[in-house]
Amino acid sequence: MSDTDAPWMAQALGLAEQALYITTPNPRVGCVLVSPLGDCIGQGHTQAVGLAHAEVMALNQARELGHDTRGATAYVTLEPCSHHGRTPPCCDALIQAQLARVVVSISDPNPLVAGQGMARLRAAGIEVTLGEGHDRAREINIGFFKRMQTGLPWVRLKIAASIDGQTSLSNGQSQWITGPAAREDGHHWRARACAVLTGVGTVLQDNPLLDARLVNTPRQPPLVVVDSQWQTPLQAALWQPERALWICGAQANSAQRQALAQRGAQTTVLANPSGKVDLAALLADLGQRGINELHIEAGHKLNGSWLREGLVDELLLYLAPRLLGPGQGMANLPSLESLDAAIRLRWVDCTPVGDDLRLMARVLR
């Protein structure tokens, strides 16, 4: 790799992060074009589904500015696609632009690409370098990688709690344990998710919006409600124009389900033998719908169910510097007989957010 690769790829990765809120179900990709003289002549990131990918955005900008792309280097945060989906293959656009070199952070896990994009570039005589910015590129698209490799979304469980682990008082009061900065930060994670999930208990108790109104985003992620008995109120705050609402229940047919469907919700029946929603089946269903990242904000009972079934990948914890004493904990988990039976986690981040602390931990498989 050239000594100049790292800063240009860092710029491309910054562009990819600008696409966090808009590209689902496609990956977030950034591209920077650099002339043989070492000048940036074009850049861009992937747009909303069906629109231009990062490479095409960068090439279009270079042409609009009157730059010659021949002999240039492209820094791309994910392997250029080689198949014709909603848009033509990006590797063909790079070949037609007569580039000399393409630097790629990471290969595409999509079986329709998976090395074929880089192979076509090399076959056209373009030098391809792989690996610069690998870890950050994967983090930006962690859900896309998991869905391509397993068919399932990346599951992020968000919890706001006191430092002694309470998410509400014994009387149910929970607004607000954490401060405004933590709430705004939490909306960023909602906005980047492909879907937000909660349980009907949270809907009935708190009547939340569960949107990303505190950040500037052109898209509100669909809301998924786990509601075994179709109890979601028809006038709940979560009903919002132009925002998809998916409700998953366990009863095959009922007047309540029909009323919710008539109100505009998509309803699905996925029942387990206990008459509750089959969470594993729900996760597979969301993967088939193209959900890369699933963001969960629910009560301690549903949190416990997701954790007990081993379906959570990551915990997003906001801890407030206060002690609440007896109340509701983070998750309803069974009593253990041995420490070896504990759910083991690995810390990946610890960041102060306002007066609170944001902790991120991933479940060790």
Number of C-alpha atoms within 10 A of each C-alpha: 10 7 6 9 15 14 12 21 25 19 17 28 27 19 22 26 18 17 22 23 23 23 22 22 18 18 25 29 30 30 33 29 27 22 19 15 8 12 10 17 21 24 25 26 29 27 21 17 15 12 13 19 27 28 30 23 20 23 25 17 17 20 13 10 11 10 15 15 23 15 16 23 26 29 28 32 37 28 25 31 25 21 16 10 10 10 13 15 19 21 24 17 15 25 18 12 15 17 25 21 21 24 27 25 24 22 22 24 17 15 10 14 18 16 18 19 22 26 15 16 22 15 11 17 13 20 15 16 17 18 15 22 22 17 12 17 28 20 11 21 21 17 24 29 21 18 23 17 13 12 19 27 32 27 21 25 22 21 25 27 26 21 17 17 22 26 27 24 16 14 8 12 14 17 11 13 23 23 17 15 14 22 17 16 17 21 19 19 20 28 25 26 26 28 25 26 22 22 22 24 19 17 23 13 11 15 16 13 14 19 19 22 14 14 15 11 15 10 17 23 26 19 24 25 24 29 22 22 19 23 16 22 16 15 9 14 13 20 17 12 8 9 16 18 24 20 25 27 25 21 19 12 12 10 9 16 24 14 14 20 16 11 12 16 21 15 19 19 20 21 19 13 8 8 13 18 22 19 19 16 14 20 19 16 17 21 23 14 13 19 25 30 28 29 28 26 20 24 23 20 16 21 22 18 16 19 18 15 10 13 19 20 19 21 23 20 20 28 26 24 15 15 12 18 14 12 17 22 21 23 21 17 15 8 8 9 8 7 8 8 9 11 12 12 15 12 12 11 11 13 11 13 20 15 13 23 19 20 18 20 18 17 16 10 8
